[in-house]
Amino acid sequence: MIRRLPIVVAGLCLAGCGGPAGPAGPLPADPDQLIVYSIDGPAWYTKAWKDLTSKDGSSGNASGVGGFPVLGKVVLTDPKDIRAVMTAIRNGVRDAKGSASCYVPRHAIRAVKDGTEVEMVICFQCNNYRTYRGGVMETGGSIAPDGEALLDRILSDAGVPLASKEYPGLKN
């Protein structure tokens, strides 16, 4: 029994810590401000593909959240809405079962805590996310698609357009 104690303690620490993502996924658990973005990953993807296949081989530099064009945003002020989004993100990261590799994101979240901004850019199509701090990609991982409907509803209710759900594919 004593021989197994270090293994049990280490296992409990790993299970309780939640790894590098922490208790609310890669975002701060209790942000001071939360912004939900509609981003146009399909338009970026289509432009990037055209740029890569152009005669000069140029690639466009996108701006916006995580380098993707922004269609609009909603600044959440209601603590209930903030909790709902944070819970959806936390559960999505926790419940992720794997991902594909398309990465054509349509949603992003910017969480601000004590002046530090963390952006999470999400592709619910392939169940991948990437996080950025200070405009630099920090980490990424898998996320279950459960929060997509909530983010779509928040954006739509505010009159923010949503990006096409169609996969742009590899069309010229």
N, C-alpha and C positions, 0 to 999 in steps of 0.2 A: 504493500500500500504506500509506504513512504517513497519508494522508487517512482511511483506513478504521480505523486503530488506535483512535481514541477511541470509535467506534461498537462495535467488537469488545469493548473493555474495558468499556464501559457495559453491553453485552449480557451479558457474563460475570458482572458484578457483580449484575445483576438476576436472572439464572438461579441464581446461587449463594446469594443472600440469602434467597430464599423469600418475599420481600415482607414485609408487616407481620405475617403470621402466624408467621413464624419456623420453626425446624426441627421443632417438634412441633405444628404448627398454631398455634392461638391460646393454647395452654397452655404452661407452662414445660417445657423439654425433659426435665428430670430432677427431678420434684417430690419434696419431702420426704414428702408425704402425698397419697394419692389416694382419693377417695370416689366411688363410683358410686351414682347415685340412680335409682329408679323413680319417675317423676312422672306425674301423671294429667292430661295435656293434654286428653284427651277430656272429662273431667268439667268442667274449667275452661272449655273451649270451649262446652259445652252450657249451663253456667250464665251465661257472658258473653252468649251469644246470647239467652237468656231475659231477662236483665237489660236488654239493649239494646232488646228488643221489649216490655218491660213498660210499663204505663200511665204510670208516673212517669219512665221512661227512665233509671233508676238503673243503675249498673254496679258490680258487686261488686269489692272490692279483695282479690285473692288474695295469700296469703303463701306462703312456701316458697322453692324454688330458682327464681330468675328470675321470681318471682310465681306459680309453678305449685304446686299441692298435691303433697306428697311422700307416696308410698305406702310407702316404705322406703329403706334405704340399706345399702351394704356398704363398710366401710373396708378398703381393700386394704393388706396388710402384707407380702405375699410379693413380693420384687423381680421375680420372674418374671411374676407377674400384672400388676404395675404396668407393666413393659416391654411386655407383650402389649397392654394397653389403650392405652398411649401410641403404640405402633406402629400399631394399628388406626386411631386418631384421625389420626395424621400421614398415613397412607396414604389415609384417607378424604378429608381436605382436599386432598391432592395429586391424587387421582384423580377428584375431583368433575367431573361433566360437565354440570352445570346443575341447576336446581331448579324446583319448582312454588311455589305461594304459600299452601298450606293452613296450615302451621305449627301443628300439633297435637302438640307434643313429648311423648315418653314416656320419655326418658332425659336424664340430666344427669351431669356430672362436675365435681367440685370438686378442683382441684389447688392445693396449698399449697407455696410455695417461699420460703424465708427470711422467713416470716411473712406473705407476700402471697398472698391467695386469689384465684383466677380460677375462675369457674364457666362451664361450657359447657353450654347447654341445646340438645338435639338433637331434631329431627323427622326421623326416617329415612323417613317417609312422603313428604315433599316434598323431602328431602335439603337441609334448611336447618339452620343453627345460629346461635345468638347467644351472645356472651360477655359476662359481667358482672364488673366489678371494683368491690368495695365496694357492691354492690347496684345499680350503675348500668350500663346497657347500654353496652358499649364498641364492639363490632364484630359483624359477622355474615358469613355466607357460605354456600357450598355444601359439602356433604360427601357422599361416596359411601356407600351403605348397608352396606358390607361389615362394619363393626364391630357392627352391630345384634345378630347372633347371639351374639357374644362377650359383650356387655353383658347380653343376656337370660340367657345361661347363668350368668354370675357372680351375677346377682340371684336367679335361680331356685334355684341350688345353695345359696344362703344362706336360702332360704325367703321371699324378698321377693316380694310379688305384683307382677304386671306389669299395666300399663294395657291396656285393650281395644285390639286392633289395628284395630277398625272405625272408619271415619271418621264422626264424629258428624253431619256434614252440617248443613244449615240447617233443622233441625226445630224446631217450636215445642213 
